[in-house]
Amino acid sequence: MTTNGIIIQSDSARTRPSLQI
């Protein structure tokens, strides 16, 4: 998943949605 040009692992996004800025 890409948020603001930052690539975040889907697993991390599921466990920590707050990381998605």
URUR-V515375 format. One line per field, one symbol per residue. burial: + if it has 24 or more other ideal C-beta (glycine too) atoms within 12 Angstrom, else -. A space follows every 50 residues. Layout:
burial = ???
This chain:
burial = ---------------------
